[in-house]
Amino acid sequence: MHDIRLAVHQAVAGTTVADHGLVGDTGYDMLTGRNAGAAVVAHREDRLRAGGATHLLPSIAEMPALLFEGMR
C-alpha cells in the first residue's frame, strides 16, 4: 500500500483514495498521487502534467472552485 493511500484511509473512514485529491508541486508528488489512485492537482507546469497531474491550476486561488466542482 502506498503511503498516501494509508494516510487517507486512516484519516477518513469509509472513503477510497479516488474520493480524494493530492495537491503537489513536484514530479514525485504527481507520481505518488497517481500511483495511489488519487486525482492530482498541480500549479500550471507542463512537466507536472507529464508527471501525472490530472488538473493544472494557474493559481491556488482557483482551488475552491475545483473542489466544489467535484474534481471532475
PyMOL commands that set and color helices and strands:
alter all, ss='L'
color gray80, all
select helices_A, chain A and resi 3-11+17-19+27-36+46-50+60-69
alter helices_A, ss='H'
color red, helices_A
select strands_A, chain A and resi 21-24+39-43+55-57
alter strands_A, ss='S'
color yellow, strands_A
deselect
rebuild
show_as cartoon
